[in-house]
């Protein structure tokens, strides 16, 4: 089967790219290994999830949120938005297509994608002038190697499999990872009656969602360094010095660190108050595990019934993409920094790899579609 553009992945990145191409009347096909679009949001996110950024930074191209939509959108509201988006732009992903390989045929000047139809167990071949990798950064849950982890007798879970804390009531639970998922899951565990501890290894910025919204708005008009100083000032006013609670503040500003290291500030949902009250414990890095006991870098150890890893994700691009060395590094992430990360050779693109959330996804999709359109129009 031949199309002008082959898009791999029907998450927000793939949907946005397909929509932008449809607006330009450029034929495209979306291949998705799961049985639905946005499977990460539908099936691998916790119940209380809410978009941490204001809605104006979370809309996909060519379709703003309806009037009356709250500034910070809950999971169900975002999924409904995606349903409407897919319907409006007539996006029809091919589900149950597990991509086995994608390679560029120099003679034909086209990309060849081999996908397994997991319903029929048959192989399918797709040809396209352009290939868009839209599987994103959060493709496969990552659990770090820890000495003795296999000896742990309790429940081990990656946060992508966490829905809510009901099953952990009155259990001793350790959350490894203090990003936004880890901190929100820690709060949800506490809210469901778990005795909760969270691992914090490095200095972190703690902000409210309102502070982030103010900062992102100001960045349109004011230099980043000035915005960082102002937002840190607001954080100090709201939270004070959190170093005595195991949460030291970095010397660099939150938006600087986001651009430099891709690491986001903690957007507090109530976890910090519980930490201050001693209702959620902060612990340092895990050194090893012996049975049900976890040893920490401060030479203390605690017993736990469950460990939840909020330690991020990794991409699986390099497992099936052949010939994308100019675009992707050895970790399956773009070699070039934002905003020049999305365009490779021979019509290869990536969408959703900027570590800038839905805002970055929307920008990638428009850049890619417009670039493809320019090439098509010249021929």
C-alpha positions in Angstrom: 0.0 0.0 0.0 1.4 3.4 -0.9 0.7 6.8 0.7 2.5 10.1 0.5 3.1 10.2 4.2 3.3 7.3 6.7 2.8 8.3 10.4 3.7 5.8 13.0 1.8 6.3 16.3 -1.7 7.6 17.0 -1.0 9.5 20.1 -1.5 13.3 20.2 1.7 13.7 18.0 0.4 11.4 15.2 -3.1 12.8 15.4 -1.9 16.4 15.2 0.4 15.7 12.3 -2.3 13.8 10.4 -4.7 16.7 11.0 -2.2 19.3 9.7 -1.6 17.2 6.6 -5.3 16.7 6.0 -5.8 20.5 6.1 -3.3 20.7 3.3 -4.9 17.8 1.4 -1.8 15.7 1.6 -2.6 12.0 1.8 -1.4 10.2 4.9 -1.9 7.0 6.9 -1.5 6.5 10.6 -0.3 3.2 11.9 -1.0 2.3 15.6 0.0 -0.8 17.5 -2.8 -0.5 20.1 -6.6 -0.8 19.6 -7.3 2.9 20.0 -5.7 6.3 19.6 -4.1 8.0 22.6 -3.6 4.7 24.3 -1.1 6.2 26.8 -3.8 8.6 28.0 -6.6 6.1 27.9 -4.9 3.0 29.3 -1.6 4.0 31.0 -2.4 7.1 33.1 -3.7 7.4 36.6 -7.3 8.4 37.3 -6.8 11.8 38.9 -4.5 13.1 36.1 -5.1 16.6 35.0 -3.3 18.7 32.4 -0.8 20.8 34.4 -0.5 23.5 31.8 -3.2 26.0 30.9 -5.4 25.0 28.0 -3.9 27.6 25.6 -0.7 25.6 25.8 -2.4 22.2 25.4 -4.5 22.5 22.3 -3.6 20.8 19.0 -3.3 22.7 15.7 -6.4 24.2 14.0 -8.8 23.4 16.9 -9.0 25.5 20.1 -10.9 24.2 23.1 -14.6 25.0 23.2 -15.7 28.1 25.2 -16.3 27.2 28.8 -13.5 24.7 29.0 -11.7 25.0 32.4 -8.2 26.4 32.3 -6.7 23.2 33.6 -8.4 20.3 31.9 -9.0 16.9 33.5 -8.1 13.6 31.8 -11.7 12.9 30.7 -12.0 16.4 29.2 -8.8 16.0 27.2 -9.9 12.6 25.9 -13.2 14.0 24.7 -11.2 16.8 23.0 -9.2 14.2 21.2 -12.4 12.3 20.2 -13.7 15.5 18.7 -10.4 16.2 17.0 -10.2 12.8 15.3 -13.8 13.2 14.1 -13.4 16.7 12.9 -10.3 16.1 10.8 -11.4 12.7 9.7 -8.4 10.8 11.0 -8.7 7.1 10.5 -5.7 5.3 12.1 -5.1 1.7 11.3 -5.1 -0.1 14.6 -3.3 -3.3 15.6 -0.4 -2.5 13.4 2.9 -3.4 15.1 5.7 -1.9 13.2 8.5 -4.4 12.6 10.8 -2.3 10.5 11.1 1.0 8.6 13.8 1.6 6.1 14.6 3.9 3.2 14.9 2.5 -0.3 17.4 4.8 -2.0 16.6 3.4 -5.5 12.9 4.0 -5.2 13.3 7.1 -3.1 10.7 5.9 -0.6 10.3 4.6 2.9 9.2 1.0 3.3 7.4 0.1 6.5 6.7 -3.5 7.5 3.9 -3.9 10.0 2.4 -6.9 11.6 -1.4 -6.9 11.8 -1.8 -8.4 15.3 -5.4 -9.4 14.6 -4.8 -11.4 11.4 -1.1 -12.2 12.2 -0.2 -11.1 8.7 2.6 -8.8 7.6 1.7 -5.6 5.7 4.0 -3.4 3.6 3.5 0.3 3.4 5.4 2.7 1.0 5.7 6.4 1.4 7.7 9.4 0.3 7.8 10.7 3.9 7.9 9.0 7.2 6.9 10.6 10.5 7.9 9.0 13.8 5.2 10.0 16.2 5.7 7.3 18.8 6.9 10.0 21.2 9.2 9.9 24.2 6.8 8.0 26.5 6.7 4.7 24.5 7.9 2.2 27.1 8.0 2.4 30.9 11.6 2.5 32.3 12.5 0.8 35.6 16.2 1.3 36.6 18.4 -1.5 37.6 18.7 -1.7 41.4 20.7 -4.3 43.3 18.3 -6.8 44.9 15.2 -5.7 43.2 14.4 -9.2 42.1 14.4 -10.2 45.8 11.6 -7.9 46.7 8.6 -9.8 47.9 5.9 -7.1 47.5 4.3 -5.5 44.5 6.4 -3.8 41.9 4.7 -1.5 39.4 5.6 1.2 36.9 3.5 4.3 37.1 2.1 3.6 33.7 0.1 0.7 35.3 -1.1 2.8 38.3 -4.7 3.9 38.3 -5.4 4.8 41.9 -4.3 4.0 45.4 -7.3 2.0 46.6 -5.5 -1.3 46.5 -2.7 0.2 48.7 -4.8 1.3 51.7 -2.8 0.8 54.9 0.2 -0.5 52.9 3.7 0.8 53.1 4.4 2.2 49.7 7.6 3.6 48.2 7.4 5.9 45.2 10.7 6.0 43.3 10.9 9.2 41.3 9.8 12.8 42.2 8.7 14.2 38.9 5.1 15.3 38.5 3.8 11.7 38.1 5.7 10.5 41.2 4.5 13.4 43.4 0.9 13.2 42.3 0.9 9.5 42.8 2.4 9.9 46.2 -0.5 12.3 47.1 -3.1 9.9 45.6 -1.6 7.0 47.7 -1.8 9.2 50.9 -5.4 10.2 49.9 -6.3 6.5 49.8 -4.8 5.6 53.1 -1.3 4.3 52.2 1.7 5.0 54.3 3.7 6.8 51.6 7.4 7.6 51.0 8.9 9.2 47.9 12.5 9.1 46.7 14.0 12.5 46.0 17.6 12.4 44.8 18.3 15.8 43.3 17.3 19.4 43.9 13.8 20.3 42.5 11.8 23.4 41.8 8.3 23.3 43.3 5.7 25.5 41.6 1.9 25.7 41.4 0.1 25.3 38.1 -0.8 29.0 38.3 2.9 29.9 38.6 3.7 27.9 35.5 0.9 29.5 33.6 2.2 33.0 34.5 5.7 32.0 33.6 4.8 30.5 30.2 2.7 33.6 29.4 5.6 36.0 30.4 8.1 34.0 28.3 6.3 35.4 25.2 7.4 38.9 26.1 10.3 38.8 28.7 13.7 37.1 28.7 13.8 33.7 30.3 16.3 34.8 33.0 13.9 37.5 34.2 11.0 35.1 34.2 12.9 32.5 36.1 13.8 35.0 38.8 10.2 36.1 39.2 8.8 32.6 39.3 11.4 31.5 41.9 10.5 34.5 44.0 6.8 33.4 43.9 7.8 29.9 44.8 9.8 31.1 47.8 6.8 33.2 48.9 4.4 30.2 48.7 6.6 27.4 50.0 9.6 28.9 51.7 12.8 26.9 52.0 12.0 23.2 51.5 15.6 21.9 51.9 14.9 20.8 55.5 12.2 18.5 54.1 14.6 16.9 51.6 13.6 19.2 48.7 16.5 21.6 48.1 15.9 24.2 45.3 18.4 24.2 42.3 20.5 27.2 41.7 19.4 27.5 38.0 15.9 28.6 37.2 13.0 26.3 36.3 12.6 27.3 32.7 16.3 27.4 32.1 16.5 23.8 33.4 13.6 22.7 31.3 15.3 24.0 28.1 18.7 22.7 29.1 18.0 19.3 30.6 14.3 18.6 29.6 13.5 18.2 33.3 10.3 19.8 34.5 9.6 21.5 37.8 7.3 19.8 40.3 3.8 21.2 39.8 2.3 20.7 43.3 -1.1 19.2 43.7 -1.0 19.2 47.5 1.9 16.8 48.1 4.2 19.5 49.6 1.7 20.3 52.4 1.6 16.6 53.3 5.4 16.4 53.3 5.6 19.4 55.6 3.1 17.8 58.0 5.1 14.5 58.0 2.2 12.6 56.4 4.4 11.8 53.3 8.0 11.0 53.9 10.9 12.1 51.7 13.8 9.6 51.4 17.1 9.8 49.5 18.4 7.5 46.7 17.8 3.8 46.9 21.1 1.9 47.2 19.9 -1.7 47.3 17.0 -4.0 48.2 17.0 -7.0 50.4 13.7 -8.9 50.5 11.1 -6.4 51.7 13.7 -3.9 53.0 15.0 -1.0 51.0 18.3 0.5 51.9 18.9 4.2 51.3 21.9 6.4 50.7 21.7 7.8 54.2 22.4 4.3 55.5 18.8 3.9 56.8 16.4 1.2 55.7 12.6 0.7 55.7 10.3 -2.1 55.0 7.7 -1.7 52.2 4.8 -3.6 50.8 5.0 -2.1 47.3 7.3 0.0 45.1 6.0 2.2 42.4 8.5 3.4 39.8 7.7 6.9 38.5 11.1 6.8 36.7 10.0 7.9 33.3 9.9 6.3 29.9 12.2 5.4 27.0 11.6 5.4 23.3 11.6 2.2 21.2 12.4 3.9 17.9 15.7 2.2 17.4 14.2 -1.3 17.6 12.5 -0.9 14.2 13.9 2.2 12.5 16.8 1.6 10.1 18.7 4.5 8.7 17.7 7.3 11.0 21.1 8.0 12.5 21.1 11.6 11.3 18.0 12.3 13.3 18.1 10.1 16.4 20.9 9.5 18.9 21.7 6.2 20.6 18.9 6.7 23.1 16.3 7.1 20.4 16.0 10.9 21.0 16.7 13.7 18.6 20.3 14.6 18.1 19.6 18.3 17.5 18.2 20.6 20.1 14.8 22.3 20.0 13.7 23.9 17.7 15.8 22.1 15.0 15.1 18.6 16.2 12.2 17.4 14.0 13.7 17.1 10.5 16.0 14.4 9.2 17.2 13.2 5.8 15.2 11.5 3.0 11.9 12.7 4.3 12.2 11.5 7.8 10.6 13.5 10.6 9.9 13.1 14.3 6.9 14.6 16.2 6.5 14.7 20.0 10.2 14.4 21.0 10.8 18.0 22.1 10.0 17.3 25.9 7.7 20.3 25.7 4.3 18.5 26.1 1.3 19.2 24.0 2.6 22.7 23.1 5.7 21.2 21.6 3.7 18.5 19.8 1.5 21.1 18.1 4.5 23.0 16.9 6.2 19.9 15.6 3.1 18.9 13.7 2.7 22.2 12.0 6.4 22.4 11.1 6.4 18.9 9.6 3.2 19.4 7.6 4.3 22.7 6.2 7.8 21.4 5.3 6.2 18.4 3.5 3.8 20.7 1.7 6.7 22.9 0.5 8.4 19.9 -1.0 5.2 18.6 -2.6 4.3 21.9 -4.1 7.8 22.3 -5.7 7.4 19.1 -7.6 
